[in-house]
Amino acid sequence: MELTTRKTKSLRKNEIFAGYMFILPCLFFLLFMAILPVFLTVFISLTNWGSVATDLSKISFVGFENYKDLFKDATFYTALKNNILLLFYTIPIQLILSFILAVLINKYCYFKNFFKSIYFLPYISSTVAVATIWMVVLQPSYGPVTEMLKAIGIENTPKWLSDLHWALPSLSGMVVWQNLGYDIIIILAALQTVPLELYESAEMDGANWFVKIRKITLPMITPTIFFLIIYETMETFRIFDQISVLTDGGPGDATQVLVYYLYKQAFRNSHINYGAAITVVLFIIVFVITLVQWIGRKKWVHE
């Protein structure tokens, strides 16, 4: 009996050791590619490190000076405002459109996989290619959108990406179009988990389609909706490629966002310390927004 117990303990130790060996590469990757860069970014934000070519012996600790300069920077607040506007321009429209299309595809389409593939294509396409296409579509002189507006009698058409007031909404239109397919796929997957018996019972009670959507569909896929809100929020704060190709943050600072501004400061203006400070603040903002949404989701589910 004692020998059996020892063998069992030895076998368990070997299994635990093998398990740690399997996860060790992942832990090293997480440490060097995620955790360590976070601490390095915080450290750099507290120094006067200007560029990659800066002599390390000349780097000194400056405390919170970079953060003080950042909170006096008007461009930083403009970039933050543009990020928040992007949230309101993209997420509600994207979620509403994706929900409507997902419901229609799930209920009325015979070739569901075909339509899912069509809507998903922009999401997996090269952002540079998509941005180039939108640059042609929104060409202010002879682009298709401008020509359509002129055809229905609108002469003073916006300059779209070259217009201070229309640049950000135009960029938002591209973001919605490109990411719509992802939301449709996720919502479709959630819709297919809703038991058909609930709809049949509602029909027997005389419920119309609107009541079924409001009382059955939406409550059942609420966790999915909250996941998409959190995901799209993080994606909106990470937007970079579209701005780099289409506007370079312009005209003026009309499409300047936090990620693009930190890129300019760190790599164009050789202010790595300032870019690191923007990164830390951006991380805190996204973390707080995500936390608020997560708490709101829990309260919603419990209610």
C-alpha positions in Angstrom: 0.0 0.0 0.0 2.8 2.4 0.9 4.7 1.5 -2.3 1.6 2.2 -4.4 1.2 5.6 -2.7 4.8 6.5 -3.4 4.4 5.5 -7.1 1.2 7.6 -7.3 2.9 10.6 -5.8 6.0 10.2 -8.1 3.7 9.9 -11.1 1.8 13.0 -10.1 5.1 14.9 -9.7 6.2 13.8 -13.1 2.9 14.9 -14.6 3.2 18.3 -12.9 6.8 18.7 -14.1 5.8 17.8 -17.6 3.0 20.3 -17.5 5.3 23.1 -16.4 7.7 22.2 -19.2 4.9 22.5 -21.7 3.8 25.9 -20.6 7.3 27.3 -20.0 7.8 28.5 -23.6 4.5 30.3 -23.4 5.5 31.9 -20.1 8.8 33.1 -21.5 7.0 34.5 -24.6 4.5 36.3 -22.3 7.3 37.7 -20.1 9.5 39.0 -22.9 6.8 40.1 -25.4 4.1 41.4 -23.1 5.0 42.0 -19.4 8.6 43.2 -19.8 7.7 45.8 -22.6 5.1 47.2 -20.3 7.6 47.9 -17.5 10.2 49.2 -20.0 7.6 51.6 -21.4 6.8 53.0 -18.0 10.5 53.3 -17.2 11.2 55.2 -20.5 8.3 57.5 -19.9 10.1 58.6 -16.7 13.4 59.5 -18.5 14.6 62.0 -21.0 15.4 59.3 -23.6 15.0 61.2 -26.9 15.8 58.7 -29.7 17.2 55.2 -30.4 20.6 56.8 -31.2 20.8 58.6 -27.8 23.8 57.7 -25.8 22.7 55.6 -22.9 25.0 57.4 -20.5 23.1 60.7 -21.2 19.8 59.2 -20.2 18.6 60.5 -16.9 15.5 60.2 -14.7 13.1 63.1 -15.0 10.1 61.8 -13.0 6.7 62.9 -14.2 7.9 65.8 -16.4 6.8 64.0 -19.6 3.3 63.5 -18.2 3.1 67.2 -17.1 4.0 68.2 -20.7 1.5 65.8 -22.0 -1.4 67.1 -20.0 -0.5 70.6 -21.3 -0.4 69.4 -24.9 -3.5 70.6 -26.9 -2.8 68.1 -29.6 -3.0 65.2 -27.1 -6.5 66.4 -26.1 -7.5 66.7 -29.8 -6.3 63.1 -30.4 -8.2 61.9 -27.4 -11.4 63.7 -28.5 -11.1 62.2 -32.0 -10.7 58.7 -30.4 -13.9 59.2 -28.4 -15.7 60.6 -31.5 -14.6 57.5 -33.4 -16.2 55.3 -30.7 -19.6 57.1 -31.2 -19.3 57.2 -35.0 -18.4 53.5 -35.4 -19.6 51.2 -32.6 -23.3 51.9 -32.5 -23.7 51.9 -36.3 -21.5 48.8 -36.6 -23.4 46.8 -33.9 -26.9 47.8 -35.2 -26.1 47.0 -38.8 -24.3 43.7 -38.0 -27.2 42.7 -35.8 -29.8 43.4 -38.5 -27.8 41.6 -41.2 -27.0 38.7 -38.9 -30.7 38.2 -38.1 -31.7 38.4 -41.8 -29.0 36.0 -42.8 -29.8 33.6 -40.0 -33.5 33.5 -40.8 -34.0 34.2 -44.5 -30.9 33.3 -46.4 -30.4 29.9 -48.0 -26.7 30.4 -48.8 -25.6 31.5 -45.3 -21.9 30.5 -45.7 -21.7 32.4 -49.0 -23.1 35.6 -47.4 -20.9 35.2 -44.4 -17.8 35.0 -46.6 -18.9 38.0 -48.6 -19.3 40.2 -45.5 -16.1 38.8 -43.9 -13.8 39.5 -46.9 -13.1 43.2 -46.1 -12.1 42.2 -42.5 -9.4 39.8 -43.7 -8.3 42.0 -46.6 -5.2 44.2 -46.4 -6.0 47.4 -44.7 -3.7 49.3 -47.1 -5.7 47.8 -50.1 -9.0 48.7 -48.5 -7.8 52.2 -47.6 -6.6 52.7 -51.2 -10.0 51.7 -52.5 -11.8 54.1 -50.2 -9.4 56.9 -51.2 -10.8 56.4 -54.8 -14.4 56.1 -53.6 -14.2 59.3 -51.6 -12.2 61.3 -54.2 -13.8 64.8 -53.8 -13.9 65.7 -57.5 -14.9 62.6 -59.5 -15.3 59.8 -56.9 -18.4 57.5 -57.0 -19.9 59.0 -53.8 -19.5 62.6 -55.1 -20.9 61.7 -58.5 -23.9 60.0 -56.9 -24.6 63.1 -54.8 -24.3 65.4 -57.8 -26.7 63.1 -59.8 -29.4 63.7 -57.2 -28.9 67.5 -57.3 -26.4 68.1 -54.5 -23.8 70.5 -56.0 -21.7 71.5 -52.9 -20.5 68.1 -52.0 -18.1 67.6 -49.1 -14.4 67.2 -49.7 -14.6 64.1 -47.6 -11.1 63.1 -46.4 -9.8 66.6 -47.2 -12.5 68.4 -45.3 -11.9 69.4 -41.6 -15.5 68.5 -40.7 -16.0 65.4 -42.8 -12.6 63.7 -42.5 -13.3 61.8 -39.3 -16.8 60.6 -40.3 -15.4 59.5 -43.7 -12.7 57.5 -41.9 -15.4 56.1 -39.6 -17.4 54.9 -42.6 -14.4 52.9 -43.8 -13.8 51.4 -40.4 -17.5 50.3 -40.1 -17.4 48.8 -43.6 -14.2 46.9 -43.0 -15.1 45.5 -39.5 -18.8 44.8 -40.2 -18.1 41.2 -41.3 -16.4 40.2 -38.0 -19.4 41.4 -35.9 -21.8 39.6 -38.2 -19.9 36.3 -37.8 -19.8 36.6 -34.0 -23.5 37.6 -33.7 -24.5 34.8 -36.2 -22.8 32.3 -34.0 -24.6 33.6 -30.9 -28.0 33.6 -32.7 -27.6 29.9 -33.5 -27.3 29.1 -29.8 -30.7 30.5 -29.0 -33.2 27.6 -28.6 -35.9 27.5 -31.3 -38.4 26.4 -28.6 -38.4 29.9 -27.1 -39.5 31.4 -30.4 -42.2 28.7 -30.9 -43.5 29.4 -27.4 -43.6 33.1 -28.0 -45.5 32.6 -31.3 -48.1 30.5 -29.5 -48.5 33.4 -27.1 -49.1 35.8 -30.0 -45.8 37.6 -29.9 -44.7 39.5 -33.1 -41.2 39.6 -34.5 -40.3 42.8 -32.6 -41.3 41.3 -29.2 -39.3 38.1 -30.0 -36.3 40.2 -30.8 -36.6 42.4 -27.7 -37.6 39.7 -25.2 -35.7 36.6 -26.5 -33.0 37.4 -29.0 -31.3 40.4 -27.4 -31.3 39.0 -23.8 -29.9 35.7 -25.0 -27.0 37.3 -26.9 -26.2 40.1 -24.4 -22.9 38.6 -23.4 -21.9 38.5 -27.1 -22.9 42.2 -27.6 -20.8 43.2 -24.6 -17.9 41.3 -25.9 -18.1 43.1 -29.2 -18.4 46.5 -27.5 -15.2 45.8 -25.5 -13.4 44.4 -28.5 -14.5 47.3 -30.8 -13.5 49.8 -28.2 -10.0 48.4 -28.0 -9.8 48.2 -31.8 -10.9 51.9 -32.1 -8.1 53.0 -29.8 -5.6 51.0 -31.8 -6.6 52.4 -35.2 -3.4 53.3 -37.2 -3.1 51.8 -40.7 -6.2 53.6 -42.1 -5.0 57.0 -40.9 -1.4 56.4 -42.1 -2.6 55.6 -45.6 -5.5 58.0 -46.0 -4.9 61.2 -44.0 -1.6 61.2 -42.0 -3.6 62.6 -39.2 -4.9 65.5 -41.3 -6.3 67.8 -42.5 -4.9 69.7 -39.6 -5.5 67.4 -36.6 -8.9 66.3 -37.8 -8.1 62.6 -37.8 -5.3 62.7 -35.3 -5.7 59.8 -32.8 -3.6 58.7 -29.8 -1.8 55.8 -31.4 -0.9 57.9 -34.5 0.2 60.8 -32.3 2.5 58.6 -30.2 4.0 57.2 -33.4 4.7 60.7 -34.7 6.2 61.8 -31.4 8.3 58.6 -30.8 9.6 57.9 -34.3 9.2 61.1 -36.4 10.1 63.6 -33.8 12.5 61.3 -31.9 10.7 61.8 -28.6 10.6 58.2 -27.4 10.1 59.3 -23.8 7.1 61.4 -24.8 5.6 58.6 -26.9 6.1 56.2 -24.0 4.1 58.6 -21.7 1.3 58.7 -24.3 1.3 54.9 -24.4 1.0 54.6 -20.6 -1.9 57.1 -20.6 -3.6 55.3 -23.5 -3.2 51.9 -21.6 -4.9 53.4 -18.5 -7.7 54.9 -20.6 -8.5 51.6 -22.4 -8.2 49.7 -19.1 -10.7 52.0 -17.3 -13.2 51.9 -20.2 -13.0 48.1 -20.4 -13.4 47.8 -16.6 -16.5 50.1 -16.7 -18.0 48.1 -19.5 -17.2 44.8 -17.7 -18.9 46.0 -14.5 -21.8 47.3 -16.5 -22.1 43.9 -18.2 -22.2 42.1 -14.9 -24.9 44.4 -13.5 -27.0 44.0 -16.7 -26.8 40.2 -16.5 -27.7 40.1 -12.8 -30.7 42.4 -13.4 
